[in-house]
Amino acid sequence: MIKNGSVAVGDTEMYYAAFGQGKKNLVVLPGLSDGLATVKGKALVLSAPYRAFFKDYTVYMFSRKNNMPEGYSIRDMAADQITAMRQLGMKEACVMGVSQGGMIAQYMAIDYPEMVSKLILGVTAPYANDTAQAVVKDWIAMARRGDHKALMMDTAEKMYSDKYLAANRKYFPLLAKLTKPKSYERFYRNAEAILQFDARAEASAIRCPVLILAGSEDHTVGREAAGELKKYIPEAELYVYEGLGHGAYEEGKDFYDRVLAFCSKGESYD
């Protein structure tokens, strides 16, 4: 099954892409890029890294809901994500959050432990540290002056390894032209929520198994973010990709193999 869909959340809807036919569920939450473009209509493209999951899992990748009010917080996003999962009939799921998605996933596990069987936190942090604050504020400033090329170029420079950048930097200006949104309001809502995020006081309440995946050269949430997560969730497993950065989920060749192995370990729910 490869499906593009949407689910009602309050007075609006939330887009999702689903793929696979397994009885177990993997819920995937993307990062701040969702503020520029949702998953709508992209199920076939998004499914590529998850082919090995298809037999045993149905994978759901969610966007944030379409209409986000002013002051919409990471915790609010977690509550709405749980609503969407329940609307689709899920009783529990293995949840993977990448970057901002990992922040949302933390509150899902804190506030709704019965819904999160396992938690994968990719290139994320337990709070908006100094590095994340500076980076996100710069991106907001670029968006406010309408400099989409600068926003996309800086995002790439902050994400990828030197090797990847050397091979692909020439394509970034074209990509910027193709990805400029009609409005940045969705981006602002997501970015502003990151700036207010801080789960340090509650992260120790997470009781499900946790896997932290990070890059040693992360210039978006900082090199220390993975260690900080491990400090507040001491029972978590931690793996760091040496030499990779915030794009470790794209550049790490065994990233999704690690996710599948972690989700599948000891799983037996219907």
C-alpha positions as protocol buffer text, in pm:
chain_id: "A"
residue {
  index: 1
  type: MET
  ca { x: 0 y: 0 z: 0 }
}
residue {
  index: 2
  type: ILE
  ca { x: 116 y: 349 z: -86 }
}
residue {
  index: 3
  type: LYS
  ca { x: -141 y: 614 z: 3 }
}
residue {
  index: 4
  type: ASN
  ca { x: -176 y: 990 z: 28 }
}
residue {
  index: 5
  type: GLY
  ca { x: -440 y: 1092 z: 280 }
}
residue {
  index: 6
  type: SER
  ca { x: -567 y: 1340 z: 534 }
}
residue {
  index: 7
  type: VAL
  ca { x: -736 y: 1318 z: 871 }
}
residue {
  index: 8
  type: ALA
  ca { x: -959 y: 1566 z: 1055 }
}
residue {
  index: 9
  type: VAL
  ca { x: -799 y: 1741 z: 1353 }
}
residue {
  index: 10
  type: GLY
  ca { x: -1034 y: 1989 z: 1517 }
}
residue {
  index: 11
  type: ASP
  ca { x: -1148 y: 2247 z: 1262 }
}
residue {
  index: 12
  type: THR
  ca { x: -876 y: 2161 z: 1011 }
}
residue {
  index: 13
  type: GLU
  ca { x: -700 y: 1859 z: 865 }
}
residue {
  index: 14
  type: MET
  ca { x: -360 y: 1695 z: 874 }
}
residue {
  index: 15
  type: TYR
  ca { x: -196 y: 1542 z: 567 }
}
residue {
  index: 16
  type: TYR
  ca { x: -20 y: 1209 z: 584 }
}
residue {
  index: 17
  type: ALA
  ca { x: 158 y: 965 z: 355 }
}
residue {
  index: 18
  type: ALA
  ca { x: 126 y: 592 z: 429 }
}
residue {
  index: 19
  type: PHE
  ca { x: 314 y: 295 z: 292 }
}
residue {
  index: 20
  type: GLY
  ca { x: 350 y: -75 z: 375 }
}
residue {
  index: 21
  type: GLN
  ca { x: 105 y: -345 z: 475 }
}
residue {
  index: 22
  type: GLY
  ca { x: 231 y: -465 z: 813 }
}
residue {
  index: 23
  type: LYS
  ca { x: 23 y: -489 z: 1129 }
}
residue {
  index: 24
  type: LYS
  ca { x: 268 y: -282 z: 1330 }
}
residue {
  index: 25
  type: ASN
  ca { x: 275 y: 98 z: 1298 }
}
residue {
  index: 26
  type: LEU
  ca { x: 568 y: 335 z: 1256 }
}
residue {
  index: 27
  type: VAL
  ca { x: 480 y: 704 z: 1282 }
}
residue {
  index: 28
  type: VAL
  ca { x: 735 y: 946 z: 1133 }
}
residue {
  index: 29
  type: LEU
  ca { x: 741 y: 1319 z: 1208 }
}
residue {
  index: 30
  type: PRO
  ca { x: 956 y: 1543 z: 985 }
}
residue {
  index: 31
  type: GLY
  ca { x: 1144 y: 1855 z: 1086 }
}
residue {
  index: 32
  type: LEU
  ca { x: 1106 y: 2225 z: 1020 }
}
residue {
  index: 33
  type: SER
  ca { x: 1104 y: 2166 z: 644 }
}
residue {
  index: 34
  type: ASP
  ca { x: 739 y: 2074 z: 693 }
}
residue {
  index: 35
  type: GLY
  ca { x: 680 y: 2445 z: 745 }
}
residue {
  index: 36
  type: LEU
  ca { x: 775 y: 2502 z: 380 }
}
residue {
  index: 37
  type: ALA
  ca { x: 616 y: 2198 z: 213 }
}
residue {
  index: 38
  type: THR
  ca { x: 383 y: 1929 z: 351 }
}
residue {
  index: 39
  type: VAL
  ca { x: 381 y: 1558 z: 266 }
}
residue {
  index: 40
  type: LYS
  ca { x: 67 y: 1602 z: 54 }
}
residue {
  index: 41
  type: GLY
  ca { x: 87 y: 1390 z: -262 }
}
residue {
  index: 42
  type: LYS
  ca { x: 441 y: 1270 z: -194 }
}
residue {
  index: 43
  type: ALA
  ca { x: 383 y: 917 z: -60 }
}
residue {
  index: 44
  type: LEU
  ca { x: 563 y: 740 z: -345 }
}
residue {
  index: 45
  type: VAL
  ca { x: 877 y: 953 z: -314 }
}
residue {
  index: 46
  type: LEU
  ca { x: 878 y: 947 z: 67 }
}
residue {
  index: 47
  type: SER
  ca { x: 839 y: 570 z: 82 }
}
residue {
  index: 48
  type: ALA
  ca { x: 1181 y: 494 z: -72 }
}
residue {
  index: 49
  type: PRO
  ca { x: 1391 y: 469 z: 250 }
}
residue {
  index: 50
  type: TYR
  ca { x: 1127 y: 250 z: 419 }
}
residue {
  index: 51
  type: ARG
  ca { x: 1103 y: -43 z: 174 }
}
residue {
  index: 52
  type: ALA
  ca { x: 1243 y: -287 z: 429 }
}
residue {
  index: 53
  type: PHE
  ca { x: 961 y: -194 z: 669 }
}
residue {
  index: 54
  type: PHE
  ca { x: 675 y: -278 z: 431 }
}
residue {
  index: 55
  type: LYS
  ca { x: 619 y: -642 z: 527 }
}
residue {
  index: 56
  type: ASP
  ca { x: 585 y: -595 z: 902 }
}
residue {
  index: 57
  type: TYR
  ca { x: 495 y: -226 z: 932 }
}
residue {
  index: 58
  type: THR
  ca { x: 260 y: 33 z: 798 }
}
residue {
  index: 59
  type: VAL
  ca { x: 455 y: 359 z: 799 }
}
residue {
  index: 60
  type: TYR
  ca { x: 270 y: 689 z: 842 }
}
residue {
  index: 61
  type: MET
  ca { x: 454 y: 1016 z: 780 }
}
residue {
  index: 62
  type: PHE
  ca { x: 256 y: 1315 z: 905 }
}
residue {
  index: 63
  type: SER
  ca { x: 269 y: 1686 z: 839 }
}
residue {
  index: 64
  type: ARG
  ca { x: 161 y: 1932 z: 1104 }
}
residue {
  index: 65
  type: LYS
  ca { x: -205 y: 2028 z: 1077 }
}
residue {
  index: 66
  type: ASN
  ca { x: -295 y: 2278 z: 805 }
}
residue {
  index: 67
  type: ASN
  ca { x: -422 y: 2567 z: 1017 }
}
residue {
  index: 68
  type: MET
  ca { x: -186 y: 2643 z: 1303 }
}
residue {
  index: 69
  type: PRO
  ca { x: -294 y: 2921 z: 1542 }
}
residue {
  index: 70
  type: GLU
  ca { x: -62 y: 3186 z: 1677 }
}
residue {
  index: 71
  type: GLY
  ca { x: 125 y: 3054 z: 1978 }
}
residue {
  index: 72
  type: TYR
  ca { x: 89 y: 2693 z: 1863 }
}
residue {
  index: 73
  type: SER
  ca { x: 340 y: 2502 z: 2074 }
}
residue {
  index: 74
  type: ILE
  ca { x: 540 y: 2182 z: 2036 }
}
residue {
  index: 75
  type: ARG
  ca { x: 319 y: 2030 z: 2307 }
}
residue {
  index: 76
  type: ASP
  ca { x: 8 y: 2133 z: 2113 }
}
residue {
  index: 77
  type: MET
  ca { x: 156 y: 1964 z: 1806 }
}
residue {
  index: 78
  type: ALA
  ca { x: 205 y: 1644 z: 2008 }
}
residue {
  index: 79
  type: ALA
  ca { x: -157 y: 1648 z: 2124 }
}
residue {
  index: 80
  type: ASP
  ca { x: -284 y: 1696 z: 1769 }
}
residue {
  index: 81
  type: GLN
  ca { x: -58 y: 1418 z: 1645 }
}
residue {
  index: 82
  type: ILE
  ca { x: -210 y: 1179 z: 1897 }
}
residue {
  index: 83
  type: THR
  ca { x: -558 y: 1287 z: 1783 }
}
residue {
  index: 84
  type: ALA
  ca { x: -465 y: 1206 z: 1423 }
}
residue {
  index: 85
  type: MET
  ca { x: -329 y: 865 z: 1518 }
}
residue {
  index: 86
  type: ARG
  ca { x: -646 y: 778 z: 1708 }
}
residue {
  index: 87
  type: GLN
  ca { x: -859 y: 896 z: 1418 }
}
residue {
  index: 88
  type: LEU
  ca { x: -676 y: 643 z: 1201 }
}
residue {
  index: 89
  type: GLY
  ca { x: -743 y: 367 z: 1451 }
}
residue {
  index: 90
  type: MET
  ca { x: -396 y: 336 z: 1599 }
}
residue {
  index: 91
  type: LYS
  ca { x: -371 y: 209 z: 1955 }
}
residue {
  index: 92
  type: GLU
  ca { x: 6 y: 249 z: 1974 }
}
residue {
  index: 93
  type: ALA
  ca { x: 304 y: 297 z: 1745 }
}
residue {
  index: 94
  type: CYS
  ca { x: 677 y: 311 z: 1724 }
}
residue {
  index: 95
  type: VAL
  ca { x: 739 y: 685 z: 1678 }
}
residue {
  index: 96
  type: MET
  ca { x: 1034 y: 844 z: 1500 }
}
residue {
  index: 97
  type: GLY
  ca { x: 1079 y: 1220 z: 1512 }
}
residue {
  index: 98
  type: VAL
  ca { x: 1351 y: 1396 z: 1314 }
}
residue {
  index: 99
  type: SER
  ca { x: 1475 y: 1740 z: 1428 }
}
residue {
  index: 100
  type: GLN
  ca { x: 1160 y: 1938 z: 1521 }
}
residue {
  index: 101
  type: GLY
  ca { x: 968 y: 1614 z: 1478 }
}
residue {
  index: 102
  type: GLY
  ca { x: 1184 y: 1469 z: 1755 }
}
residue {
  index: 103
  type: MET
  ca { x: 1078 y: 1751 z: 1984 }
}
residue {
  index: 104
  type: ILE
  ca { x: 714 y: 1672 z: 1916 }
}
residue {
  index: 105
  type: ALA
  ca { x: 780 y: 1302 z: 1967 }
}
residue {
  index: 106
  type: GLN
  ca { x: 925 y: 1367 z: 2312 }
}
residue {
  index: 107
  type: TYR
  ca { x: 602 y: 1526 z: 2431 }
}
residue {
  index: 108
  type: MET
  ca { x: 401 y: 1245 z: 2274 }
}
residue {
  index: 109
  type: ALA
  ca { x: 594 y: 995 z: 2488 }
}
residue {
  index: 110
  type: ILE
  ca { x: 569 y: 1217 z: 2797 }
}
residue {
  index: 111
  type: ASP
  ca { x: 198 y: 1303 z: 2775 }
}
residue {
  index: 112
  type: TYR
  ca { x: 60 y: 992 z: 2602 }
}
residue {
  index: 113
  type: PRO
  ca { x: 286 y: 700 z: 2705 }
}
residue {
  index: 114
  type: GLU
  ca { x: 22 y: 443 z: 2616 }
}
residue {
  index: 115
  type: MET
  ca { x: 43 y: 552 z: 2249 }
}
residue {
  index: 116
  type: VAL
  ca { x: 422 y: 531 z: 2207 }
}
residue {
  index: 117
  type: SER
  ca { x: 567 y: 181 z: 2224 }
}
residue {
  index: 118
  type: LYS
  ca { x: 918 y: 290 z: 2121 }
}
residue {
  index: 119
  type: LEU
  ca { x: 1077 y: 625 z: 2046 }
}
residue {
  index: 120
  type: ILE
  ca { x: 1346 y: 717 z: 1793 }
}
residue {
  index: 121
  type: LEU
  ca { x: 1488 y: 1068 z: 1830 }
}
residue {
  index: 122
  type: GLY
  ca { x: 1685 y: 1170 z: 1522 }
}
residue {
  index: 123
  type: VAL
  ca { x: 1915 y: 1475 z: 1514 }
}
residue {
  index: 124
  type: THR
  ca { x: 1712 y: 1655 z: 1781 }
}
residue {
  index: 125
  type: ALA
  ca { x: 1749 y: 1806 z: 2128 }
}
residue {
  index: 126
  type: PRO
  ca { x: 1568 y: 1821 z: 2463 }
}
residue {
  index: 127
  type: TYR
  ca { x: 1535 y: 2199 z: 2438 }
}
residue {
  index: 128
  type: ALA
  ca { x: 1609 y: 2489 z: 2205 }
}
residue {
  index: 129
  type: ASN
  ca { x: 1973 y: 2537 z: 2302 }
}
residue {
  index: 130
  type: ASP
  ca { x: 2189 y: 2833 z: 2201 }
}
residue {
  index: 131
  type: THR
  ca { x: 2285 y: 2679 z: 1867 }
}
residue {
  index: 132
  type: ALA
  ca { x: 1925 y: 2599 z: 1772 }
}
residue {
  index: 133
  type: GLN
  ca { x: 1808 y: 2942 z: 1887 }
}
residue {
  index: 134
  type: ALA
  ca { x: 2064 y: 3122 z: 1673 }
}
residue {
  index: 135
  type: VAL
  ca { x: 2006 y: 2907 z: 1364 }
}
residue {
  index: 136
  type: VAL
  ca { x: 1627 y: 2925 z: 1374 }
}
residue {
  index: 137
  type: LYS
  ca { x: 1625 y: 3300 z: 1438 }
}
residue {
  index: 138
  type: ASP
  ca { x: 1852 y: 3349 z: 1137 }
}
residue {
  index: 139
  type: TRP
  ca { x: 1619 y: 3140 z: 921 }
}
residue {
  index: 140
  type: ILE
  ca { x: 1317 y: 3340 z: 1037 }
}
residue {
  index: 141
  type: ALA
  ca { x: 1499 y: 3662 z: 944 }
}
residue {
  index: 142
  type: MET
  ca { x: 1581 y: 3527 z: 596 }
}
residue {
  index: 143
  type: ALA
  ca { x: 1218 y: 3429 z: 541 }
}
residue {
  index: 144
  type: ARG
  ca { x: 1091 y: 3767 z: 659 }
}
residue {
  index: 145
  type: ARG
  ca { x: 1303 y: 3947 z: 403 }
}
residue {
  index: 146
  type: GLY
  ca { x: 1193 y: 3699 z: 135 }
}
residue {
  index: 147
  type: ASP
  ca { x: 1540 y: 3566 z: 68 }
}
residue {
  index: 148
  type: HIS
  ca { x: 1445 y: 3206 z: -3 }
}
residue {
  index: 149
  type: LYS
  ca { x: 1774 y: 3130 z: -177 }
}
residue {
  index: 150
  type: ALA
  ca { x: 1968 y: 3231 z: 134 }
}
residue {
  index: 151
  type: LEU
  ca { x: 1733 y: 3025 z: 352 }
}
residue {
  index: 152
  type: MET
  ca { x: 1779 y: 2712 z: 141 }
}
residue {
  index: 153
  type: MET
  ca { x: 2154 y: 2757 z: 105 }
}
residue {
  index: 154
  type: ASP
  ca { x: 2205 y: 2811 z: 477 }
}
residue {
  index: 155
  type: THR
  ca { x: 1982 y: 2514 z: 560 }
}
residue {
  index: 156
  type: ALA
  ca { x: 2195 y: 2291 z: 338 }
}
residue {
  index: 157
  type: GLU
  ca { x: 2522 y: 2426 z: 478 }
}
residue {
  index: 158
  type: LYS
  ca { x: 2396 y: 2355 z: 830 }
}
residue {
  index: 159
  type: MET
  ca { x: 2275 y: 2003 z: 741 }
}
residue {
  index: 160
  type: TYR
  ca { x: 2525 y: 1819 z: 528 }
}
residue {
  index: 161
  type: SER
  ca { x: 2880 y: 1689 z: 548 }
}
residue {
  index: 162
  type: ASP
  ca { x: 3160 y: 1863 z: 361 }
}
residue {
  index: 163
  type: LYS
  ca { x: 3175 y: 1572 z: 115 }
}
residue {
  index: 164
  type: TYR
  ca { x: 2805 y: 1597 z: 35 }
}
residue {
  index: 165
  type: LEU
  ca { x: 2820 y: 1974 z: 1 }
}
residue {
  index: 166
  type: ALA
  ca { x: 3115 y: 1957 z: -237 }
}
residue {
  index: 167
  type: ALA
  ca { x: 2924 y: 1719 z: -463 }
}
residue {
  index: 168
  type: ASN
  ca { x: 2584 y: 1889 z: -451 }
}
residue {
  index: 169
  type: ARG
  ca { x: 2626 y: 2259 z: -367 }
}
residue {
  index: 170
  type: LYS
  ca { x: 2587 y: 2358 z: -733 }
}
residue {
  index: 171
  type: TYR
  ca { x: 2230 y: 2226 z: -735 }
}
residue {
  index: 172
  type: PHE
  ca { x: 2108 y: 2425 z: -433 }
}
residue {
  index: 173
  type: PRO
  ca { x: 2023 y: 2752 z: -617 }
}
residue {
  index: 174
  type: LEU
  ca { x: 1794 y: 2562 z: -856 }
}
residue {
  index: 175
  type: LEU
  ca { x: 1634 y: 2376 z: -567 }
}
residue {
  index: 176
  type: ALA
  ca { x: 1567 y: 2709 z: -397 }
}
residue {
  index: 177
  type: LYS
  ca { x: 1382 y: 2837 z: -702 }
}
residue {
  index: 178
  type: LEU
  ca { x: 1161 y: 2528 z: -708 }
}
residue {
  index: 179
  type: THR
  ca { x: 1071 y: 2524 z: -338 }
}
residue {
  index: 180
  type: LYS
  ca { x: 971 y: 2882 z: -253 }
}
residue {
  index: 181
  type: PRO
  ca { x: 629 y: 2876 z: -82 }
}
residue {
  index: 182
  type: LYS
  ca { x: 348 y: 3122 z: -150 }
}
residue {
  index: 183
  type: SER
  ca { x: 353 y: 3221 z: 216 }
}
residue {
  index: 184
  type: TYR
  ca { x: 592 y: 3169 z: 507 }
}
residue {
  index: 185
  type: GLU
  ca { x: 322 y: 3179 z: 776 }
}
residue {
  index: 186
  type: ARG
  ca { x: 334 y: 2802 z: 825 }
}
residue {
  index: 187
  type: PHE
  ca { x: 712 y: 2817 z: 850 }
}
residue {
  index: 188
  type: TYR
  ca { x: 692 y: 3095 z: 1112 }
}
residue {
  index: 189
  type: ARG
  ca { x: 448 y: 2897 z: 1330 }
}
residue {
  index: 190
  type: ASN
  ca { x: 676 y: 2592 z: 1328 }
}
residue {
  index: 191
  type: ALA
  ca { x: 995 y: 2793 z: 1382 }
}
residue {
  index: 192
  type: GLU
  ca { x: 853 y: 3000 z: 1667 }
}
residue {
  index: 193
  type: ALA
  ca { x: 739 y: 2682 z: 1842 }
}
residue {
  index: 194
  type: ILE
  ca { x: 1096 y: 2550 z: 1832 }
}
residue {
  index: 195
  type: LEU
  ca { x: 1226 y: 2864 z: 2002 }
}
residue {
  index: 196
  type: GLN
  ca { x: 994 y: 2804 z: 2300 }
}
residue {
  index: 197
  type: PHE
  ca { x: 1061 y: 2431 z: 2332 }
}
residue {
  index: 198
  type: ASP
  ca { x: 1208 y: 2292 z: 2654 }
}
residue {
  index: 199
  type: ALA
  ca { x: 1130 y: 1937 z: 2772 }
}
residue {
  index: 200
  type: ARG
  ca { x: 1427 y: 1898 z: 3007 }
}
residue {
  index: 201
  type: ALA
  ca { x: 1219 y: 1900 z: 3324 }
}
residue {
  index: 202
  type: GLU
  ca { x: 995 y: 1619 z: 3198 }
}
residue {
  index: 203
  type: ALA
  ca { x: 1211 y: 1407 z: 2967 }
}
residue {
  index: 204
  type: SER
  ca { x: 1296 y: 1165 z: 3249 }
}
residue {
  index: 205
  type: ALA
  ca { x: 926 y: 1068 z: 3251 }
}
residue {
  index: 206
  type: ILE
  ca { x: 973 y: 888 z: 2918 }
}
residue {
  index: 207
  type: ARG
  ca { x: 947 y: 519 z: 3000 }
}
residue {
  index: 208
  type: CYS
  ca { x: 942 y: 346 z: 2661 }
}
residue {
  index: 209
  type: PRO
  ca { x: 1263 y: 224 z: 2493 }
}
residue {
  index: 210
  type: VAL
  ca { x: 1444 y: 516 z: 2324 }
}
residue {
  index: 211
  type: LEU
  ca { x: 1702 y: 529 z: 2046 }
}
residue {
  index: 212
  type: ILE
  ca { x: 1892 y: 853 z: 1987 }
}
residue {
  index: 213
  type: LEU
  ca { x: 2056 y: 895 z: 1645 }
}
residue {
  index: 214
  type: ALA
  ca { x: 2280 y: 1195 z: 1582 }
}
residue {
  index: 215
  type: GLY
  ca { x: 2565 y: 1338 z: 1378 }
}
residue {
  index: 216
  type: SER
  ca { x: 2889 y: 1443 z: 1543 }
}
residue {
  index: 217
  type: GLU
  ca { x: 2900 y: 1764 z: 1337 }
}
residue {
  index: 218
  type: ASP
  ca { x: 2543 y: 1885 z: 1378 }
}
residue {
  index: 219
  type: HIS
  ca { x: 2539 y: 2260 z: 1318 }
}
residue {
  index: 220
  type: THR
  ca { x: 2160 y: 2296 z: 1350 }
}
residue {
  index: 221
  type: VAL
  ca { x: 2089 y: 2169 z: 1702 }
}
residue {
  index: 222
  type: GLY
  ca { x: 2454 y: 2160 z: 1807 }
}
residue {
  index: 223
  type: ARG
  ca { x: 2716 y: 1893 z: 1863 }
}
residue {
  index: 224
  type: GLU
  ca { x: 2615 y: 1852 z: 2228 }
}
residue {
  index: 225
  type: ALA
  ca { x: 2244 y: 1791 z: 2167 }
}
residue {
  index: 226
  type: ALA
  ca { x: 2263 y: 1410 z: 2157 }
}
residue {
  index: 227
  type: GLY
  ca { x: 2459 y: 1401 z: 2481 }
}
residue {
  index: 228
  type: GLU
  ca { x: 2207 y: 1633 z: 2641 }
}
residue {
  index: 229
  type: LEU
  ca { x: 1923 y: 1402 z: 2537 }
}
residue {
  index: 230
  type: LYS
  ca { x: 2111 y: 1106 z: 2683 }
}
residue {
  index: 231
  type: LYS
  ca { x: 2158 y: 1300 z: 3008 }
}
residue {
  index: 232
  type: TYR
  ca { x: 1783 y: 1351 z: 3049 }
}
residue {
  index: 233
  type: ILE
  ca { x: 1685 y: 1007 z: 2915 }
}
residue {
  index: 234
  type: PRO
  ca { x: 1973 y: 800 z: 3061 }
}
residue {
  index: 235
  type: GLU
  ca { x: 1831 y: 459 z: 2964 }
}
residue {
  index: 236
  type: ALA
  ca { x: 1826 y: 557 z: 2595 }
}
residue {
  index: 237
  type: GLU
  ca { x: 2050 y: 390 z: 2337 }
}
residue {
  index: 238
  type: LEU
  ca { x: 2274 y: 640 z: 2158 }
}
residue {
  index: 239
  type: TYR
  ca { x: 2448 y: 614 z: 1823 }
}
residue {
  index: 240
  type: VAL
  ca { x: 2645 y: 903 z: 1673 }
}
residue {
  index: 241
  type: TYR
  ca { x: 2747 y: 917 z: 1305 }
}
residue {
  index: 242
  type: GLU
  ca { x: 3102 y: 1049 z: 1308 }
}
residue {
  index: 243
  type: GLY
  ca { x: 3161 y: 1320 z: 1050 }
}
residue {
  index: 244
  type: LEU
  ca { x: 2794 y: 1366 z: 965 }
}
residue {
  index: 245
  type: GLY
  ca { x: 2569 y: 1650 z: 1068 }
}
residue {
  index: 246
  type: HIS
  ca { x: 2200 y: 1731 z: 1088 }
}
residue {
  index: 247
  type: GLY
  ca { x: 2140 y: 1538 z: 765 }
}
residue {
  index: 248
  type: ALA
  ca { x: 2255 y: 1208 z: 917 }
}
residue {
  index: 249
  type: TYR
  ca { x: 1913 y: 1061 z: 840 }
}
residue {
  index: 250
  type: GLU
  ca { x: 1990 y: 1116 z: 470 }
}
residue {
  index: 251
  type: GLU
  ca { x: 2364 y: 1050 z: 467 }
}
residue {
  index: 252
  type: GLY
  ca { x: 2391 y: 770 z: 722 }
}
residue {
  index: 253
  type: LYS
  ca { x: 2387 y: 459 z: 503 }
}
residue {
  index: 254
  type: ASP
  ca { x: 2247 y: 234 z: 776 }
}
residue {
  index: 255
  type: PHE
  ca { x: 2022 y: 492 z: 944 }
}
residue {
  index: 256
  type: TYR
  ca { x: 1696 y: 319 z: 849 }
}
residue {
  index: 257
  type: ASP
  ca { x: 1842 y: -25 z: 915 }
}
residue {
  index: 258
  type: ARG
  ca { x: 1907 y: 89 z: 1271 }
}
residue {
  index: 259
  type: VAL
  ca { x: 1553 y: 224 z: 1303 }
}
residue {
  index: 260
  type: LEU
  ca { x: 1401 y: -101 z: 1177 }
}
residue {
  index: 261
  type: ALA
  ca { x: 1617 y: -316 z: 1405 }
}
residue {
  index: 262
  type: PHE
  ca { x: 1525 y: -103 z: 1706 }
}
residue {
  index: 263
  type: CYS
  ca { x: 1153 y: -101 z: 1630 }
}
residue {
  index: 264
  type: SER
  ca { x: 1144 y: -473 z: 1563 }
}
residue {
  index: 265
  type: LYS
  ca { x: 1341 y: -582 z: 1868 }
}
residue {
  index: 266
  type: GLY
  ca { x: 1100 y: -770 z: 2093 }
}
residue {
  index: 267
  type: GLU
  ca { x: 789 y: -636 z: 1917 }
}
residue {
  index: 268
  type: SER
  ca { x: 482 y: -858 z: 1911 }
}
residue {
  index: 269
  type: TYR
  ca { x: 177 y: -630 z: 1919 }
}
residue {
  index: 270
  type: ASP
  ca { x: -103 y: -647 z: 1661 }
}
